[in-house]
Amino acid sequence: MTEHEVKLLTRALLEWGGPAHCSDEIAVGMGFASAQHLFDQCQRLRKALGEDAPLGAADWARTLLATEIVFVSDLAGSGVEWSTTTGYDDAATIRMLRMIQRKLARTVSPYYGKRPSE
């Protein structure tokens, strides 16, 4: 993962504590126990990404899914406000997100169509 890709993931996880609107149901669908658990885990995952600490497949899957939802969804995530709240251009974000998806494909493949959990 490049430095820019890690920064994007870290910033996306931060959005969950800000403009994004997460319900317990959405958090559970992303593999977290509740919205509060999502907020707590986002903090842990941001720290791990910043320290280049190893993450398990479930953590990578939750990180990727949380990033995808917070970027795109206007109902639950940052959506149309993404570029305003993060400073990341939508077009650049989707290009980088596609690179991240390709890099993580093998790691997160056990969770395709499934809720990422331990």
C-alpha positions as CSV (number, residue, x, y, z in Angstrom):
1,M,0.0,0.0,0.0
2,T,1.4,3.4,-0.9
3,E,1.6,6.3,1.5
4,H,-1.2,8.1,-0.5
5,E,-3.5,5.0,-0.3
6,V,-2.9,4.7,3.4
7,K,-3.7,8.3,3.9
8,L,-7.0,7.9,1.9
9,L,-8.0,4.9,4.0
10,T,-7.1,6.7,7.2
11,R,-9.1,9.8,6.2
12,A,-12.1,7.8,5.2
13,L,-12.1,6.0,8.6
14,L,-12.0,9.5,10.3
15,E,-15.2,10.5,8.4
16,W,-17.2,8.0,10.5
17,G,-16.6,10.2,13.5
18,G,-17.6,13.3,11.7
19,P,-20.1,14.0,8.9
20,A,-21.1,10.3,8.2
21,H,-24.3,9.0,9.8
22,C,-23.9,5.4,10.8
23,S,-26.7,3.4,12.3
24,D,-26.1,0.2,14.3
25,E,-27.6,-1.8,11.4
26,I,-25.2,-0.3,8.9
27,A,-22.2,-0.9,11.2
28,V,-23.3,-4.5,11.7
29,G,-23.5,-5.0,8.0
30,M,-19.9,-3.7,7.7
31,G,-18.7,-6.3,10.3
32,F,-18.8,-4.2,13.4
33,A,-21.0,-5.0,16.5
34,S,-22.6,-1.5,16.6
35,A,-22.1,2.1,15.5
36,Q,-20.1,2.7,18.7
37,H,-17.9,-0.3,17.9
38,L,-17.4,1.1,14.4
39,F,-16.2,4.4,15.9
40,D,-13.9,2.6,18.4
41,Q,-12.5,0.3,15.7
42,C,-12.0,3.1,13.2
43,Q,-9.7,4.7,15.8
44,R,-7.8,1.5,16.2
45,L,-7.5,0.9,12.5
46,R,-6.3,4.4,11.8
47,K,-3.6,3.9,14.4
48,A,-2.6,0.6,12.9
49,L,-2.5,2.0,9.4
50,G,-0.4,5.0,10.6
51,E,2.1,2.6,12.3
52,D,2.1,0.2,9.4
53,A,1.0,-2.5,11.8
54,P,-0.2,-5.8,10.3
55,L,-4.0,-6.2,9.8
56,G,-5.9,-9.4,9.5
57,A,-8.1,-10.1,6.5
58,A,-11.3,-9.2,8.4
59,D,-9.8,-5.8,9.4
60,W,-8.8,-5.1,5.8
61,A,-12.3,-6.1,4.6
62,R,-14.0,-3.8,7.2
63,T,-11.6,-0.9,6.4
64,L,-12.3,-1.3,2.7
65,L,-16.0,-1.6,3.1
66,A,-16.2,1.4,5.5
67,T,-14.2,3.4,3.0
68,E,-16.4,2.5,0.1
69,I,-19.6,3.3,2.0
70,V,-18.4,6.6,3.6
71,F,-17.1,7.9,0.2
72,V,-20.1,7.0,-1.9
73,S,-23.2,7.0,0.3
74,D,-25.0,10.3,0.9
75,L,-27.5,8.6,3.2
76,A,-25.0,7.0,5.6
77,G,-21.6,8.4,4.6
78,S,-20.0,11.7,3.5
79,G,-21.3,11.3,0.0
80,V,-21.6,14.6,-1.9
81,E,-19.7,16.3,0.9
82,W,-16.7,14.0,0.5
83,S,-14.5,16.5,-1.3
84,T,-15.5,19.3,1.1
85,T,-14.8,17.4,4.3
86,T,-11.7,15.4,3.2
87,G,-10.1,17.6,0.6
88,Y,-10.0,14.6,-1.8
89,D,-11.4,15.1,-5.3
90,D,-14.0,12.5,-6.2
91,A,-12.3,11.5,-9.4
92,A,-8.9,11.0,-7.7
93,T,-10.6,9.2,-4.9
94,I,-12.3,6.6,-7.1
95,R,-9.0,6.0,-9.0
96,M,-7.1,5.4,-5.8
97,L,-9.9,3.3,-4.3
98,R,-9.9,1.1,-7.4
99,M,-6.1,0.6,-6.9
100,I,-6.7,-0.3,-3.3
101,Q,-9.5,-2.7,-4.2
102,R,-7.1,-4.5,-6.6
103,K,-4.3,-4.7,-4.1
104,L,-6.6,-6.1,-1.4
105,A,-8.6,-8.4,-3.6
106,R,-6.9,-11.6,-2.6
107,T,-6.8,-10.7,1.1
108,V,-10.5,-9.7,1.3
109,S,-11.8,-12.4,-1.1
110,P,-13.1,-14.7,1.7
111,Y,-15.6,-11.9,2.6
112,Y,-17.0,-11.3,-0.9
113,G,-20.8,-11.2,-0.3
114,K,-20.3,-11.8,3.4
115,R,-20.2,-9.7,6.5
116,P,-16.5,-9.2,7.5
117,S,-16.1,-10.6,11.0
118,E,-13.4,-12.5,12.9
